């Protein structure tokens, strides 16, 4: 779907339900204290938001390399 300064976003489809999601990969999310703070703040705000006109954060997953973070919307 797109990419930016902090990562890429893909359109993905869950195999079981067929539901479409957006998957955002945040590269090296915790490389330094500023990036870690930005990433944490983004996840916290998105987790708390509940509004029909704002995208919903469904799940947060860490990568196998323990550097990247995946956000499922």
PDB file of N, H, CA, C and O in Angstrom:
ATOM      1  N   UNK A   1       0.822  -1.182   0.000  1.00  0.00           N
ATOM      2  CA  UNK A   1       0.000   0.000   0.000  1.00  0.00           C
ATOM      3  C   UNK A   1       0.868   1.248   0.000  1.00  0.00           C
ATOM      4  O   UNK A   1       0.518   2.251  -0.622  1.00  0.00           O
ATOM      5  N   UNK A   2       1.997   1.190   0.696  1.00  0.00           N
ATOM      6  H   UNK A   2       2.280   0.375   1.201  1.00  0.00           H
ATOM      7  CA  UNK A   2       2.847   2.357   0.731  1.00  0.00           C
ATOM      8  C   UNK A   2       4.003   2.195   1.689  1.00  0.00           C
ATOM      9  O   UNK A   2       4.114   1.194   2.396  1.00  0.00           O
ATOM     10  N   UNK A   3       4.863   3.199   1.701  1.00  0.00           N
ATOM     11  H   UNK A   3       4.773   4.013   1.126  1.00  0.00           H
ATOM     12  CA  UNK A   3       5.989   3.184   2.619  1.00  0.00           C
ATOM     13  C   UNK A   3       6.321   4.613   3.013  1.00  0.00           C
ATOM     14  O   UNK A   3       5.973   5.574   2.328  1.00  0.00           O
ATOM     15  N   UNK A   4       7.004   4.713   4.137  1.00  0.00           N
ATOM     16  H   UNK A   4       7.288   3.932   4.693  1.00  0.00           H
ATOM     17  CA  UNK A   4       7.380   6.021   4.642  1.00  0.00           C
ATOM     18  C   UNK A   4       8.717   5.955   5.331  1.00  0.00           C
ATOM     19  O   UNK A   4       9.488   5.018   5.126  1.00  0.00           O
ATOM     20  N   UNK A   5       8.991   6.943   6.140  1.00  0.00           N
ATOM     21  H   UNK A   5       8.364   7.704   6.306  1.00  0.00           H
ATOM     22  CA  UNK A   5      10.282   7.040   6.807  1.00  0.00           C
ATOM     23  C   UNK A   5      10.520   5.919   7.815  1.00  0.00           C
ATOM     24  O   UNK A   5      11.668   5.549   8.062  1.00  0.00           O
ATOM     25  N   UNK A   6       9.464   5.377   8.394  1.00  0.00           N
ATOM     26  H   UNK A   6       8.532   5.677   8.193  1.00  0.00           H
ATOM     27  CA  UNK A   6       9.633   4.395   9.468  1.00  0.00           C
ATOM     28  C   UNK A   6       9.249   2.976   9.094  1.00  0.00           C
ATOM     29  O   UNK A   6       9.437   2.063   9.898  1.00  0.00           O
ATOM     30  N   UNK A   7       8.719   2.761   7.900  1.00  0.00           N
ATOM     31  H   UNK A   7       8.567   3.502   7.246  1.00  0.00           H
ATOM     32  CA  UNK A   7       8.360   1.398   7.548  1.00  0.00           C
ATOM     33  C   UNK A   7       7.490   1.296   6.310  1.00  0.00           C
ATOM     34  O   UNK A   7       7.340   2.252   5.549  1.00  0.00           O
ATOM     35  N   UNK A   8       6.916   0.106   6.128  1.00  0.00           N
ATOM     36  H   UNK A   8       7.037  -0.670   6.746  1.00  0.00           H
ATOM     37  CA  UNK A   8       6.061  -0.208   4.982  1.00  0.00           C
ATOM     38  C   UNK A   8       4.690  -0.652   5.472  1.00  0.00           C
ATOM     39  O   UNK A   8       4.539  -1.138   6.593  1.00  0.00           O
ATOM     40  N   UNK A   9       3.693  -0.474   4.606  1.00  0.00           N
ATOM     41  H   UNK A   9       3.815  -0.079   3.696  1.00  0.00           H
ATOM     42  CA  UNK A   9       2.338  -0.937   4.896  1.00  0.00           C
ATOM     43  C   UNK A   9       1.870  -1.791   3.731  1.00  0.00           C
ATOM     44  O   UNK A   9       1.987  -1.403   2.568  1.00  0.00           O
ATOM     45  N   UNK A  10       1.334  -2.970   4.065  1.00  0.00           N
ATOM     46  H   UNK A  10       1.239  -3.285   5.010  1.00  0.00           H
ATOM     47  CA  UNK A  10       0.800  -3.889   3.072  1.00  0.00           C
ATOM     48  C   UNK A  10      -0.668  -4.163   3.352  1.00  0.00           C
ATOM     49  O   UNK A  10      -1.123  -4.069   4.492  1.00  0.00           O
ATOM     50  N   UNK A  11      -1.398  -4.501   2.309  1.00  0.00           N
ATOM     51  H   UNK A  11      -1.029  -4.577   1.383  1.00  0.00           H
ATOM     52  CA  UNK A  11      -2.750  -5.016   2.459  1.00  0.00           C
ATOM     53  C   UNK A  11      -2.612  -6.535   2.573  1.00  0.00           C
ATOM     54  O   UNK A  11      -1.997  -7.172   1.718  1.00  0.00           O
ATOM     55  N   UNK A  12      -3.185  -7.108   3.627  1.00  0.00           N
ATOM     56  H   UNK A  12      -3.685  -6.590   4.322  1.00  0.00           H
ATOM     57  CA  UNK A  12      -3.086  -8.545   3.850  1.00  0.00           C
ATOM     58  C   UNK A  12      -4.480  -9.121   4.062  1.00  0.00           C
ATOM     59  O   UNK A  12      -5.414  -8.411   4.436  1.00  0.00           O
ATOM     60  N   UNK A  13      -4.599 -10.415   3.818  1.00  0.00           N
ATOM     61  H   UNK A  13      -3.840 -10.992   3.515  1.00  0.00           H
ATOM     62  CA  UNK A  13      -5.880 -11.101   3.957  1.00  0.00           C
ATOM     63  C   UNK A  13      -5.716 -12.274   4.909  1.00  0.00           C
ATOM     64  O   UNK A  13      -4.844 -13.123   4.724  1.00  0.00           O
ATOM     65  N   UNK A  14      -6.567 -12.311   5.935  1.00  0.00           N
ATOM     66  H   UNK A  14      -7.275 -11.621   6.085  1.00  0.00           H
ATOM     67  CA  UNK A  14      -6.528 -13.428   6.875  1.00  0.00           C
ATOM     68  C   UNK A  14      -7.076 -14.669   6.170  1.00  0.00           C
ATOM     69  O   UNK A  14      -8.140 -14.624   5.552  1.00  0.00           O
ATOM     70  N   UNK A  15      -6.348 -15.764   6.269  1.00  0.00           N
ATOM     71  H   UNK A  15      -5.484 -15.801   6.772  1.00  0.00           H
ATOM     72  CA  UNK A  15      -6.730 -16.977   5.548  1.00  0.00           C
ATOM     73  C   UNK A  15      -8.064 -17.554   6.018  1.00  0.00           C
ATOM     74  O   UNK A  15      -8.894 -17.942   5.197  1.00  0.00           O
ATOM     75  N   UNK A  16      -8.271 -17.611   7.329  1.00  0.00           N
ATOM     76  H   UNK A  16      -7.597 -17.296   7.996  1.00  0.00           H
ATOM     77  CA  UNK A  16      -9.482 -18.248   7.858  1.00  0.00           C
ATOM     78  C   UNK A  16     -10.755 -17.480   7.526  1.00  0.00           C
ATOM     79  O   UNK A  16     -11.721 -18.056   7.025  1.00  0.00           O
ATOM     80  N   UNK A  17     -10.754 -16.186   7.804  1.00  0.00           N
ATOM     81  H   UNK A  17      -9.969 -15.718   8.210  1.00  0.00           H
ATOM     82  CA  UNK A  17     -11.981 -15.391   7.646  1.00  0.00           C
ATOM     83  C   UNK A  17     -12.071 -14.659   6.312  1.00  0.00           C
ATOM     84  O   UNK A  17     -13.162 -14.284   5.885  1.00  0.00           O
ATOM     85  N   UNK A  18     -10.936 -14.454   5.652  1.00  0.00           N
ATOM     86  H   UNK A  18     -10.049 -14.759   5.999  1.00  0.00           H
ATOM     87  CA  UNK A  18     -10.922 -13.690   4.423  1.00  0.00           C
ATOM     88  C   UNK A  18     -10.951 -12.193   4.656  1.00  0.00           C
ATOM     89  O   UNK A  18     -11.020 -11.413   3.706  1.00  0.00           O
ATOM     90  N   UNK A  19     -10.896 -11.782   5.932  1.00  0.00           N
ATOM     91  H   UNK A  19     -10.840 -12.415   6.704  1.00  0.00           H
ATOM     92  CA  UNK A  19     -10.939 -10.365   6.281  1.00  0.00           C
ATOM     93  C   UNK A  19      -9.657  -9.665   5.840  1.00  0.00           C
ATOM     94  O   UNK A  19      -8.565 -10.224   5.946  1.00  0.00           O
ATOM     95  N   UNK A  20      -9.801  -8.436   5.343  1.00  0.00           N
ATOM     96  H   UNK A  20     -10.688  -7.983   5.256  1.00  0.00           H
ATOM     97  CA  UNK A  20      -8.673  -7.641   4.862  1.00  0.00           C
ATOM     98  C   UNK A  20      -8.172  -6.743   5.991  1.00  0.00           C
ATOM     99  O   UNK A  20      -8.962  -6.118   6.698  1.00  0.00           O
ATOM    100  N   UNK A  21      -6.853  -6.686   6.148  1.00  0.00           N
ATOM    101  H   UNK A  21      -6.212  -7.194   5.573  1.00  0.00           H
ATOM    102  CA  UNK A  21      -6.199  -5.847   7.149  1.00  0.00           C
ATOM    103  C   UNK A  21      -5.080  -5.060   6.489  1.00  0.00           C
ATOM    104  O   UNK A  21      -4.655  -5.370   5.376  1.00  0.00           O
ATOM    105  N   UNK A  22      -4.613  -4.044   7.186  1.00  0.00           N
ATOM    106  H   UNK A  22      -4.959  -3.792   8.090  1.00  0.00           H
ATOM    107  CA  UNK A  22      -3.381  -3.349   6.805  1.00  0.00           C
ATOM    108  C   UNK A  22      -2.320  -3.795   7.794  1.00  0.00           C
ATOM    109  O   UNK A  22      -2.559  -3.802   9.002  1.00  0.00           O
ATOM    110  N   UNK A  23      -1.161  -4.163   7.298  1.00  0.00           N
ATOM    111  H   UNK A  23      -0.967  -4.157   6.317  1.00  0.00           H
ATOM    112  CA  UNK A  23      -0.050  -4.603   8.134  1.00  0.00           C
ATOM    113  C   UNK A  23       1.083  -3.602   7.980  1.00  0.00           C
ATOM    114  O   UNK A  23       1.622  -3.424   6.888  1.00  0.00           O
ATOM    115  N   UNK A  24       1.439  -2.953   9.077  1.00  0.00           N
ATOM    116  H   UNK A  24       1.001  -3.098   9.964  1.00  0.00           H
ATOM    117  CA  UNK A  24       2.519  -1.970   9.071  1.00  0.00           C
ATOM    118  C   UNK A  24       3.738  -2.568   9.760  1.00  0.00           C
ATOM    119  O   UNK A  24       3.655  -3.032  10.897  1.00  0.00           O
ATOM    120  N   UNK A  25       4.864  -2.551   9.066  1.00  0.00           N
ATOM    121  H   UNK A  25       4.932  -2.173   8.142  1.00  0.00           H
ATOM    122  CA  UNK A  25       6.121  -2.998   9.650  1.00  0.00           C
ATOM    123  C   UNK A  25       6.933  -1.761   9.992  1.00  0.00           C
ATOM    124  O   UNK A  25       7.298  -0.986   9.107  1.00  0.00           O
ATOM    125  N   UNK A  26       7.216  -1.576  11.274  1.00  0.00           N
ATOM    126  H   UNK A  26       6.920  -2.205  11.992  1.00  0.00           H
ATOM    127  CA  UNK A  26       8.035  -0.463  11.742  1.00  0.00           C
ATOM    128  C   UNK A  26       9.456  -1.000  11.866  1.00  0.00           C
ATOM    129  O   UNK A  26       9.726  -1.863  12.702  1.00  0.00           O
ATOM    130  N   UNK A  27      10.357  -0.494  11.041  1.00  0.00           N
ATOM    131  H   UNK A  27      10.138   0.207  10.362  1.00  0.00           H
ATOM    132  CA  UNK A  27      11.737  -0.977  11.030  1.00  0.00           C
ATOM    133  C   UNK A  27      12.522  -0.479  12.232  1.00  0.00           C
ATOM    134  O   UNK A  27      12.474   0.703  12.572  1.00  0.00           O
ATOM    135  N   UNK A  28      13.239  -1.381  12.867  1.00  0.00           N
ATOM    136  H   UNK A  28      13.279  -2.342  12.591  1.00  0.00           H
ATOM    137  CA  UNK A  28      14.152  -1.052  13.969  1.00  0.00           C
ATOM    138  C   UNK A  28      13.506  -0.062  14.943  1.00  0.00           C
ATOM    139  O   UNK A  28      14.046   1.005  15.234  1.00  0.00           O
ATOM    140  N   UNK A  29      12.336  -0.460  15.429  1.00  0.00           N
ATOM    141  H   UNK A  29      11.897  -1.326  15.192  1.00  0.00           H
ATOM    142  CA  UNK A  29      11.470   0.407  16.220  1.00  0.00           C
ATOM    143  C   UNK A  29      12.112   0.931  17.506  1.00  0.00           C
ATOM    144  O   UNK A  29      11.696   1.967  18.024  1.00  0.00           O
ATOM    145  N   UNK A  30      13.106   0.238  18.018  1.00  0.00           N
ATOM    146  H   UNK A  30      13.444  -0.604  17.597  1.00  0.00           H
ATOM    147  CA  UNK A  30      13.695   0.607  19.305  1.00  0.00           C
ATOM    148  C   UNK A  30      15.195   0.857  19.193  1.00  0.00           C
ATOM    149  O   UNK A  30      15.936   0.600  20.141  1.00  0.00           O
ATOM    150  N   UNK A  31      15.652   1.356  18.042  1.00  0.00           N
ATOM    151  H   UNK A  31      15.050   1.565  17.271  1.00  0.00           H
ATOM    152  CA  UNK A  31      17.088   1.536  17.793  1.00  0.00           C
ATOM    153  C   UNK A  31      17.731   2.543  18.745  1.00  0.00           C
ATOM    154  O   UNK A  31      18.910   2.418  19.076  1.00  0.00           O
ATOM    155  N   UNK A  32      16.961   3.541  19.187  1.00  0.00           N
ATOM    156  H   UNK A  32      16.003   3.642  18.918  1.00  0.00           H
ATOM    157  CA  UNK A  32      17.463   4.504  20.161  1.00  0.00           C
ATOM    158  C   UNK A  32      16.288   4.996  21.000  1.00  0.00           C
ATOM    159  O   UNK A  32      15.143   4.642  20.718  1.00  0.00           O
ATOM    160  N   UNK A  33      16.543   5.786  22.001  1.00  0.00           N
ATOM    161  H   UNK A  33      17.473   6.073  22.230  1.00  0.00           H
ATOM    162  CA  UNK A  33      15.479   6.187  22.929  1.00  0.00           C
ATOM    163  C   UNK A  33      14.410   7.043  22.262  1.00  0.00           C
ATOM    164  O   UNK A  33      13.239   6.957  22.631  1.00  0.00           O
ATOM    165  N   UNK A  34      14.784   7.856  21.302  1.00  0.00           N
ATOM    166  H   UNK A  34      15.736   7.926  21.002  1.00  0.00           H
ATOM    167  CA  UNK A  34      13.799   8.702  20.614  1.00  0.00           C
ATOM    168  C   UNK A  34      12.860   7.848  19.764  1.00  0.00           C
ATOM    169  O   UNK A  34      11.647   8.052  19.798  1.00  0.00           O
ATOM    170  N   UNK A  35      13.403   6.894  19.003  1.00  0.00           N
ATOM    171  H   UNK A  35      14.389   6.728  18.976  1.00  0.00           H
ATOM    172  CA  UNK A  35      12.564   6.013  18.191  1.00  0.00           C
ATOM    173  C   UNK A  35      11.692   5.120  19.067  1.00  0.00           C
ATOM    174  O   UNK A  35      10.525   4.884  18.755  1.00  0.00           O
ATOM    175  N   UNK A  36      12.255   4.633  20.152  1.00  0.00           N
ATOM    176  H   UNK A  36      13.203   4.825  20.406  1.00  0.00           H
ATOM    177  CA  UNK A  36      11.484   3.789  21.066  1.00  0.00           C
ATOM    178  C   UNK A  36      10.309   4.565  21.659  1.00  0.00           C
ATOM    179  O   UNK A  36       9.198   4.044  21.756  1.00  0.00           O
ATOM    180  N   UNK A  37      10.558   5.797  22.050  1.00  0.00           N
ATOM    181  H   UNK A  37      11.460   6.221  21.971  1.00  0.00           H
ATOM    182  CA  UNK A  37       9.507   6.635  22.623  1.00  0.00           C
ATOM    183  C   UNK A  37       8.427   6.944  21.592  1.00  0.00           C
ATOM    184  O   UNK A  37       7.240   6.901  21.914  1.00  0.00           O
ATOM    185  N   UNK A  38       8.819   7.254  20.360  1.00  0.00           N
ATOM    186  H   UNK A  38       9.784   7.289  20.099  1.00  0.00           H
ATOM    187  CA  UNK A  38       7.866   7.529  19.286  1.00  0.00           C
ATOM    188  C   UNK A  38       6.999   6.314  18.992  1.00  0.00           C
ATOM    189  O   UNK A  38       5.781   6.428  18.849  1.00  0.00           O
ATOM    190  N   UNK A  39       7.637   5.145  18.902  1.00  0.00           N
ATOM    191  H   UNK A  39       8.626   5.052  19.018  1.00  0.00           H
ATOM    192  CA  UNK A  39       6.913   3.913  18.624  1.00  0.00           C
ATOM    193  C   UNK A  39       5.942   3.581  19.749  1.00  0.00           C
ATOM    194  O   UNK A  39       4.786   3.243  19.494  1.00  0.00           O
ATOM    195  N   UNK A  40       6.400   3.675  20.975  1.00  0.00           N
ATOM    196  H   UNK A  40       7.339   3.950  21.182  1.00  0.00           H
ATOM    197  CA  UNK A  40       5.543   3.395  22.129  1.00  0.00           C
ATOM    198  C   UNK A  40       4.344   4.342  22.151  1.00  0.00           C
ATOM    199  O   UNK A  40       3.214   3.914  22.386  1.00  0.00           O
ATOM    200  N   UNK A  41       4.589   5.614  21.910  1.00  0.00           N
ATOM    201  H   UNK A  41       5.507   5.962  21.719  1.00  0.00           H
ATOM    202  CA  UNK A  41       3.511   6.616  21.915  1.00  0.00           C
ATOM    203  C   UNK A  41       2.486   6.306  20.819  1.00  0.00           C
ATOM    204  O   UNK A  41       1.282   6.383  21.063  1.00  0.00           O
ATOM    205  N   UNK A  42       2.947   5.961  19.629  1.00  0.00           N
ATOM    206  H   UNK A  42       3.926   5.899  19.431  1.00  0.00           H
ATOM    207  CA  UNK A  42       2.036   5.639  18.530  1.00  0.00           C
ATOM    208  C   UNK A  42       1.156   4.448  18.888  1.00  0.00           C
ATOM    209  O   UNK A  42      -0.056   4.491  18.680  1.00  0.00           O
ATOM    210  N   UNK A  43       1.746   3.396  19.418  1.00  0.00           N
ATOM    211  H   UNK A  43       2.731   3.361  19.586  1.00  0.00           H
ATOM    212  CA  UNK A  43       0.987   2.199  19.778  1.00  0.00           C
ATOM    213  C   UNK A  43      -0.015   2.504  20.885  1.00  0.00           C
ATOM    214  O   UNK A  43      -1.160   2.057  20.816  1.00  0.00           O
ATOM    215  N   UNK A  44       0.388   3.246  21.892  1.00  0.00           N
ATOM    216  H   UNK A  44       1.319   3.609  21.949  1.00  0.00           H
ATOM    217  CA  UNK A  44      -0.512   3.590  23.001  1.00  0.00           C
ATOM    218  C   UNK A  44      -1.714   4.404  22.528  1.00  0.00           C
ATOM    219  O   UNK A  44      -2.849   4.123  22.913  1.00  0.00           O
ATOM    220  N   UNK A  45      -1.467   5.399  21.704  1.00  0.00           N
ATOM    221  H   UNK A  45      -0.546   5.627  21.391  1.00  0.00           H
ATOM    222  CA  UNK A  45      -2.563   6.237  21.202  1.00  0.00           C
ATOM    223  C   UNK A  45      -3.508   5.415  20.329  1.00  0.00           C
ATOM    224  O   UNK A  45      -4.725   5.491  20.495  1.00  0.00           O
ATOM    225  N   UNK A  46      -2.963   4.638  19.407  1.00  0.00           N
ATOM    226  H   UNK A  46      -1.974   4.576  19.272  1.00  0.00           H
ATOM    227  CA  UNK A  46      -3.800   3.823  18.532  1.00  0.00           C
ATOM    228  C   UNK A  46      -4.583   2.776  19.308  1.00  0.00           C
ATOM    229  O   UNK A  46      -5.727   2.477  18.966  1.00  0.00           O
ATOM    230  N   UNK A  47      -3.986   2.221  20.339  1.00  0.00           N
ATOM    231  H   UNK A  47      -3.056   2.463  20.618  1.00  0.00           H
ATOM    232  CA  UNK A  47      -4.661   1.205  21.157  1.00  0.00           C
ATOM    233  C   UNK A  47      -5.878   1.783  21.887  1.00  0.00           C
ATOM    234  O   UNK A  47      -6.878   1.089  22.069  1.00  0.00           O
ATOM    235  N   UNK A  48      -5.798   3.038  22.301  1.00  0.00           N
ATOM    236  H   UNK A  48      -4.985   3.603  22.154  1.00  0.00           H
ATOM    237  CA  UNK A  48      -6.870   3.671  23.073  1.00  0.00           C
ATOM    238  C   UNK A  48      -7.991   4.238  22.210  1.00  0.00           C
ATOM    239  O   UNK A  48      -9.107   4.421  22.695  1.00  0.00           O
ATOM    240  N   UNK A  49      -7.714   4.517  20.944  1.00  0.00           N
ATOM    241  H   UNK A  49      -6.807   4.368  20.550  1.00  0.00           H
ATOM    242  CA  UNK A  49      -8.712   5.151  20.084  1.00  0.00           C
ATOM    243  C   UNK A  49      -9.852   4.192  19.762  1.00  0.00           C
ATOM    244  O   UNK A  49      -9.629   3.042  19.384  1.00  0.00           O
ATOM    245  N   UNK A  50     -11.064   4.683  19.918  1.00  0.00           N
ATOM    246  H   UNK A  50     -11.245   5.618  20.225  1.00  0.00           H
ATOM    247  CA  UNK A  50     -12.256   3.921  19.562  1.00  0.00           C
ATOM    248  C   UNK A  50     -13.232   4.879  18.884  1.00  0.00           C
ATOM    249  O   UNK A  50     -13.999   5.574  19.551  1.00  0.00           O
ATOM    250  N   UNK A  51     -13.196   4.908  17.552  1.00  0.00           N
ATOM    251  H   UNK A  51     -12.573   4.343  17.010  1.00  0.00           H
ATOM    252  CA  UNK A  51     -14.071   5.796  16.803  1.00  0.00           C
ATOM    253  C   UNK A  51     -14.314   5.175  15.429  1.00  0.00           C
ATOM    254  O   UNK A  51     -13.405   4.591  14.838  1.00  0.00           O
ATOM    255  N   UNK A  52     -15.545   5.301  14.921  1.00  0.00           N
ATOM    256  H   UNK A  52     -16.283   5.775  15.401  1.00  0.00           H
ATOM    257  CA  UNK A  52     -15.896   4.701  13.633  1.00  0.00           C
ATOM    258  C   UNK A  52     -15.084   5.258  12.463  1.00  0.00           C
ATOM    259  O   UNK A  52     -14.883   4.565  11.465  1.00  0.00           O
ATOM    260  N   UNK A  53     -14.623   6.485  12.575  1.00  0.00           N
ATOM    261  H   UNK A  53     -14.786   7.048  13.385  1.00  0.00           H
ATOM    262  CA  UNK A  53     -13.911   7.122  11.470  1.00  0.00           C
ATOM    263  C   UNK A  53     -12.390   7.057  11.597  1.00  0.00           C
ATOM    264  O   UNK A  53     -11.675   7.678  10.811  1.00  0.00           O
ATOM    265  N   UNK A  54     -11.895   6.314  12.577  1.00  0.00           N
ATOM    266  H   UNK A  54     -12.476   5.810  13.216  1.00  0.00           H
ATOM    267  CA  UNK A  54     -10.453   6.186  12.784  1.00  0.00           C
ATOM    268  C   UNK A  54     -10.096   4.703  12.713  1.00  0.00           C
ATOM    269  O   UNK A  54     -10.798   3.854  13.264  1.00  0.00           O
ATOM    270  N   UNK A  55      -9.011   4.413  12.037  1.00  0.00           N
ATOM    271  H   UNK A  55      -8.441   5.103  11.590  1.00  0.00           H
ATOM    272  CA  UNK A  55      -8.574   3.032  11.874  1.00  0.00           C
ATOM    273  C   UNK A  55      -8.336   2.382  13.236  1.00  0.00           C
ATOM    274  O   UNK A  55      -7.882   3.039  14.173  1.00  0.00           O
ATOM    275  N   UNK A  56      -8.644   1.092  13.339  1.00  0.00           N
ATOM    276  H   UNK A  56      -9.013   0.558  12.577  1.00  0.00           H
ATOM    277  CA  UNK A  56      -8.522   0.378  14.605  1.00  0.00           C
ATOM    278  C   UNK A  56      -7.259  -0.487  14.603  1.00  0.00           C
ATOM    279  O   UNK A  56      -6.988  -1.212  13.647  1.00  0.00           O
ATOM    280  N   UNK A  57      -6.507  -0.394  15.677  1.00  0.00           N
ATOM    281  H   UNK A  57      -6.728   0.195  16.454  1.00  0.00           H
ATOM    282  CA  UNK A  57      -5.336  -1.250  15.856  1.00  0.00           C
ATOM    283  C   UNK A  57      -5.808  -2.563  16.467  1.00  0.00           C
ATOM    284  O   UNK A  57      -6.326  -2.581  17.584  1.00  0.00           O
ATOM    285  N   UNK A  58      -5.631  -3.661  15.738  1.00  0.00           N
ATOM    286  H   UNK A  58      -5.210  -3.647  14.831  1.00  0.00           H
ATOM    287  CA  UNK A  58      -6.089  -4.970  16.208  1.00  0.00           C
ATOM    288  C   UNK A  58      -5.030  -5.733  16.991  1.00  0.00           C
ATOM    289  O   UNK A  58      -5.331  -6.403  17.979  1.00  0.00           O
ATOM    290  N   UNK A  59      -3.786  -5.622  16.536  1.00  0.00           N
ATOM    291  H   UNK A  59      -3.541  -5.078  15.733  1.00  0.00           H
ATOM    292  CA  UNK A  59      -2.754  -6.465  17.149  1.00  0.00           C
ATOM    293  C   UNK A  59      -1.384  -5.839  16.951  1.00  0.00           C
ATOM    294  O   UNK A  59      -1.134  -5.172  15.947  1.00  0.00           O
ATOM    295  N   UNK A  60      -0.498  -6.059  17.916  1.00  0.00           N
ATOM    296  H   UNK A  60      -0.701  -6.601  18.732  1.00  0.00           H
ATOM    297  CA  UNK A  60       0.896  -5.637  17.831  1.00  0.00           C
ATOM    298  C   UNK A  60       1.750  -6.889  18.003  1.00  0.00           C
ATOM    299  O   UNK A  60       1.553  -7.660  18.943  1.00  0.00           O
ATOM    300  N   UNK A  61       2.699  -7.085  17.089  1.00  0.00           N
ATOM    301  H   UNK A  61       2.858  -6.458  16.326  1.00  0.00           H
ATOM    302  CA  UNK A  61       3.549  -8.275  17.143  1.00  0.00           C
ATOM    303  C   UNK A  61       5.006  -7.866  16.974  1.00  0.00           C
ATOM    304  O   UNK A  61       5.323  -6.984  16.176  1.00  0.00           O
ATOM    305  N   UNK A  62       5.880  -8.504  17.719  1.00  0.00           N
ATOM    306  H   UNK A  62       5.622  -9.221  18.367  1.00  0.00           H
ATOM    307  CA  UNK A  62       7.313  -8.254  17.525  1.00  0.00           C
ATOM    308  C   UNK A  62       7.837  -9.217  16.472  1.00  0.00           C
ATOM    309  O   UNK A  62       7.268 -10.286  16.248  1.00  0.00           O
ATOM    310  N   UNK A  63       8.914  -8.828  15.840  1.00  0.00           N
ATOM    311  H   UNK A  63       9.376  -7.960  16.022  1.00  0.00           H
ATOM    312  CA  UNK A  63       9.519  -9.683  14.829  1.00  0.00           C
ATOM    313  C   UNK A  63      10.462 -10.689  15.479  1.00  0.00           C
ATOM    314  O   UNK A  63      10.792 -10.581  16.660  1.00  0.00           O
ATOM    315  N   UNK A  64      10.878 -11.649  14.701  1.00  0.00           N
ATOM    316  H   UNK A  64      10.609 -11.736  13.742  1.00  0.00           H
ATOM    317  CA  UNK A  64      11.809 -12.656  15.207  1.00  0.00           C
ATOM    318  C   UNK A  64      13.175 -12.057  15.527  1.00  0.00           C
ATOM    319  O   UNK A  64      13.910 -12.590  16.358  1.00  0.00           O
ATOM    320  N   UNK A  65      13.519 -10.939  14.860  1.00  0.00           N
ATOM    321  H   UNK A  65      12.923 -10.506  14.185  1.00  0.00           H
ATOM    322  CA  UNK A  65      14.830 -10.325  15.114  1.00  0.00           C
ATOM    323  C   UNK A  65      14.803  -9.378  16.319  1.00  0.00           C
ATOM    324  O   UNK A  65      15.827  -8.794  16.673  1.00  0.00           O
ATOM    325  N   UNK A  66      13.632  -9.225  16.950  1.00  0.00           N
ATOM    326  H   UNK A  66      12.800  -9.699  16.663  1.00  0.00           H
ATOM    327  CA  UNK A  66      13.447  -8.365  18.134  1.00  0.00           C
ATOM    328  C   UNK A  66      13.791  -6.899  17.883  1.00  0.00           C
ATOM    329  O   UNK A  66      14.051  -6.155  18.828  1.00  0.00           O
ATOM    330  N   UNK A  67      13.794  -6.485  16.635  1.00  0.00           N
ATOM    331  H   UNK A  67      13.583  -7.090  15.867  1.00  0.00           H
ATOM    332  CA  UNK A  67      14.061  -5.079  16.299  1.00  0.00           C
ATOM    333  C   UNK A  67      12.832  -4.421  15.676  1.00  0.00           C
ATOM    334  O   UNK A  67      12.501  -3.279  15.994  1.00  0.00           O
ATOM    335  N   UNK A  68      12.168  -5.146  14.795  1.00  0.00           N
ATOM    336  H   UNK A  68      12.437  -6.074  14.537  1.00  0.00           H
ATOM    337  CA  UNK A  68      11.033  -4.600  14.071  1.00  0.00           C
ATOM    338  C   UNK A  68       9.731  -4.881  14.824  1.00  0.00           C
ATOM    339  O   UNK A  68       9.659  -5.758  15.684  1.00  0.00           O
ATOM    340  N   UNK A  69       8.719  -4.113  14.471  1.00  0.00           N
ATOM    341  H   UNK A  69       8.778  -3.400  13.772  1.00  0.00           H
ATOM    342  CA  UNK A  69       7.418  -4.259  15.103  1.00  0.00           C
ATOM    343  C   UNK A  69       6.367  -4.280  14.005  1.00  0.00           C
ATOM    344  O   UNK A  69       6.461  -3.527  13.036  1.00  0.00           O
ATOM    345  N   UNK A  70       5.364  -5.143  14.153  1.00  0.00           N
ATOM    346  H   UNK A  70       5.287  -5.755  14.940  1.00  0.00           H
ATOM    347  CA  UNK A  70       4.274  -5.227  13.204  1.00  0.00           C
ATOM    348  C   UNK A  70       2.979  -4.766  13.853  1.00  0.00           C
ATOM    349  O   UNK A  70       2.634  -5.206  14.949  1.00  0.00           O
ATOM    350  N   UNK A  71       2.263  -3.876  13.170  1.00  0.00           N
ATOM    351  H   UNK A  71       2.544  -3.518  12.279  1.00  0.00           H
ATOM    352  CA  UNK A  71       0.983  -3.377  13.661  1.00  0.00           C
ATOM    353  C   UNK A  71      -0.087  -3.817  12.669  1.00  0.00           C
ATOM    354  O   UNK A  71       0.044  -3.590  11.466  1.00  0.00           O
ATOM    355  N   UNK A  72      -1.142  -4.446  13.174  1.00  0.00           N
ATOM    356  H   UNK A  72      -1.249  -4.630  14.151  1.00  0.00           H
ATOM    357  CA  UNK A  72      -2.236  -4.922  12.338  1.00  0.00           C
ATOM    358  C   UNK A  72      -3.424  -3.999  12.526  1.00  0.00           C
ATOM    359  O   UNK A  72      -3.926  -3.842  13.638  1.00  0.00           O
ATOM    360  N   UNK A  73      -3.878  -3.384  11.428  1.00  0.00           N
ATOM    361  H   UNK A  73      -3.470  -3.512  10.524  1.00  0.00           H
ATOM    362  CA  UNK A  73      -5.008  -2.460  11.453  1.00  0.00           C
ATOM    363  C   UNK A  73      -6.181  -3.045  10.699  1.00  0.00           C
ATOM    364  O   UNK A  73      -7.233  -2.412  10.607  1.00  0.00           O
TER     365      UNK A  73
END
